[in-house]
Amino acid sequence: MKAGRVTGAVGAALLLIATASCTPTEGRLAEGAFQAQYMSARTALETGDYDRAETLYRRLMPKAGPLGDRIRLEYSHTVLRAGDFAAAADMADRVASDTTGDARAAALAVRGTAHHEMALAILGAGDPAAGAARLTEARAALREVLRDHPEMDPLGSLAGRVAAIDARLAAME
């Protein structure tokens, strides 16, 4: 019981030191700088300047705090759009394993899309076994999104990908 009080007192002291060393103005400035950097990254993503967006999201990730999952998800979307499917799948895998709900579903959508695109390249290079494995991974991720969060596919693009994957795998049998 005594240790709990000491830990609580130490925690309170650390919180007091941390807040005393950062004035309210500094906190607002840091928050404003992060928000400005985020808006620059988001604008770069939306306008197709993927190299800039990737650089800015990489800078934001270490200081994102509670927004870390969102920043990592947007980063994975950026590298997906830039055509770096392996990096997109890797980051989306990490976000999916660290989150639940909509964030997990969004990460799985990126993961599935990235694996599908990698599969197409692998198949084009003449490796049907490796291509089929990627198609199977893509299908599993996309099916989970469609099963658990069908509202995330209002236009049917994910369902269309799954249908294309199913057809490709069936043709390979």
Wavefront OBJ file of the C-alpha trace (Angstrom):
o trace
v 0.000 0.000 0.000
v 2.820 2.358 0.907
v 4.531 1.672 -2.452
v 1.342 2.689 -4.242
v 1.373 6.034 -2.455
v 5.013 6.586 -3.323
v 4.351 5.725 -6.967
v 1.373 8.077 -6.989
v 3.441 10.830 -5.407
v 6.282 10.271 -7.868
v 3.806 10.330 -10.750
v 2.274 13.562 -9.485
v 5.718 15.128 -9.095
v 6.744 14.111 -12.605
v 3.523 15.542 -14.007
v 4.102 18.794 -12.123
v 7.687 19.037 -13.415
v 6.612 18.272 -16.964
v 3.847 20.850 -16.980
v 5.971 23.458 -15.215
v 8.707 23.129 -17.817
v 6.283 23.769 -20.662
v 4.331 26.982 -20.583
v 0.814 27.003 -22.018
v 2.097 29.118 -24.904
v 4.813 26.568 -25.759
v 2.227 23.775 -25.697
v -0.031 25.677 -28.085
v 2.912 26.492 -30.354
v 3.997 22.849 -30.493
v 0.414 21.783 -31.186
v 0.108 24.440 -33.889
v 3.387 23.386 -35.502
v 2.292 19.742 -35.538
v -1.061 20.704 -37.028
v 0.624 22.815 -39.718
v 2.989 19.954 -40.590
v 0.065 17.535 -40.672
v -1.920 19.799 -42.991
v 1.111 20.073 -45.286
v 1.448 16.278 -45.369
v -2.264 15.791 -45.978
v -2.304 18.387 -48.769
v 0.716 16.753 -50.398
v -1.052 13.381 -50.262
v -4.281 14.759 -51.708
v -2.506 16.601 -54.520
v -0.372 13.625 -55.524
v 2.957 14.938 -54.229
v 3.720 11.565 -52.660
v 7.445 12.108 -52.116
v 6.744 15.232 -50.078
v 3.858 13.581 -48.232
v 6.035 10.583 -47.363
v 8.787 12.831 -46.005
v 6.357 14.886 -43.943
v 4.521 11.872 -42.514
v 7.870 10.296 -41.571
v 8.712 13.462 -39.631
v 5.330 13.452 -37.913
v 5.348 9.807 -36.803
v 7.800 10.111 -33.874
v 5.897 13.047 -32.378
v 2.323 11.997 -33.185
v 1.440 10.763 -29.693
v -2.199 9.654 -29.594
v -2.512 10.389 -33.319
v 0.220 7.868 -34.134
v -2.060 5.230 -35.613
v -3.746 7.777 -37.863
v -0.427 9.201 -39.056
v 0.941 5.699 -39.745
v -2.243 4.800 -41.622
v -2.026 7.938 -43.757
v 1.650 7.199 -44.360
v 0.757 3.688 -45.560
v -1.853 5.187 -47.874
v 0.749 7.631 -49.202
v 3.280 4.946 -50.067
v 0.499 2.796 -51.544
v -0.438 5.622 -53.909
v 3.235 6.176 -54.685
v 3.515 2.548 -55.767
v 5.704 1.314 -52.912
v 3.425 -1.617 -52.212
v 5.821 -3.472 -49.917
v 6.217 -0.438 -47.629
v 2.464 0.156 -47.683
v 1.739 -3.456 -46.731
v 4.372 -3.400 -43.979
v 3.047 -0.245 -42.315
v -0.578 -1.310 -42.784
v 0.248 -4.658 -41.141
v 1.620 -2.826 -38.112
v -1.368 -0.505 -37.860
v -3.813 -3.407 -38.257
v -2.100 -5.370 -35.491
v -2.094 -2.352 -33.147
v -5.701 -1.224 -33.663
v -9.307 -2.358 -33.745
v -12.512 -1.186 -35.380
v -12.445 1.310 -38.228
v -8.701 1.937 -37.958
v -7.969 -1.782 -38.320
v -10.383 -2.049 -41.242
v -8.787 0.914 -43.011
v -5.341 -0.598 -42.487
v -6.550 -3.946 -43.828
v -7.943 -2.211 -46.914
v -4.499 -0.721 -47.592
v -2.840 -4.063 -46.819
v -5.162 -5.972 -49.138
v -4.744 -3.474 -51.951
v -0.960 -3.489 -51.581
v -0.785 -7.292 -51.600
v -3.064 -7.417 -54.650
v -0.835 -4.990 -56.551
v 2.292 -6.919 -55.530
v 0.630 -10.155 -56.660
v -0.090 -8.709 -60.091
v 3.561 -7.692 -60.489
v 4.775 -11.098 -59.300
v 2.421 -12.891 -61.676
v 3.595 -10.622 -64.489
v 7.163 -11.652 -63.703
v 6.188 -15.296 -64.125
v 5.998 -16.631 -60.560
v 2.506 -18.126 -60.177
v 3.112 -19.729 -56.758
v 4.312 -16.511 -55.112
v 1.614 -14.542 -56.932
v -1.098 -16.888 -55.679
v 0.211 -16.543 -52.122
v -0.020 -12.731 -52.333
v -3.488 -12.944 -53.880
v -4.593 -15.152 -51.000
v -3.221 -12.650 -48.453
v -4.931 -9.780 -50.256
v -8.239 -11.613 -50.371
v -8.129 -12.441 -46.643
v -7.515 -8.803 -45.673
v -10.188 -7.434 -47.991
v -12.743 -10.052 -46.975
v -12.267 -9.110 -43.326
v -12.982 -5.471 -44.155
v -16.088 -6.393 -46.145
v -17.323 -8.780 -43.449
v -16.762 -6.524 -40.439
v -17.107 -3.052 -41.985
v -19.148 -3.191 -45.200
v -19.825 0.538 -44.842
v -16.175 1.128 -45.759
v -16.898 -0.025 -49.318
v -19.801 2.205 -50.379
v -18.910 2.064 -54.079
v -17.939 -1.592 -54.194
v -14.277 -1.146 -55.105
v -13.055 -3.560 -52.424
v -15.713 -6.098 -53.387
v -14.601 -5.682 -57.000
v -11.008 -6.401 -56.009
v -12.077 -9.526 -54.147
v -14.052 -10.695 -57.192
v -11.029 -10.094 -59.438
v -8.794 -11.985 -57.010
v -11.269 -14.871 -56.807
v -11.421 -15.077 -60.611
v -7.636 -14.977 -60.929
v -7.134 -17.677 -58.308
v -9.827 -19.856 -59.896
v -8.134 -19.518 -63.285
v -4.825 -20.591 -61.734
v -6.211 -23.872 -60.359
l 1 2 3 4 5 6 7 8 9 10 11 12 13 14 15 16 17 18 19 20 21 22 23 24 25 26 27 28 29 30 31 32 33 34 35 36 37 38 39 40 41 42 43 44 45 46 47 48 49 50 51 52 53 54 55 56 57 58 59 60 61 62 63 64 65 66 67 68 69 70 71 72 73 74 75 76 77 78 79 80 81 82 83 84 85 86 87 88 89 90 91 92 93 94 95 96 97 98 99 100 101 102 103 104 105 106 107 108 109 110 111 112 113 114 115 116 117 118 119 120 121 122 123 124 125 126 127 128 129 130 131 132 133 134 135 136 137 138 139 140 141 142 143 144 145 146 147 148 149 150 151 152 153 154 155 156 157 158 159 160 161 162 163 164 165 166 167 168 169 170 171 172 173
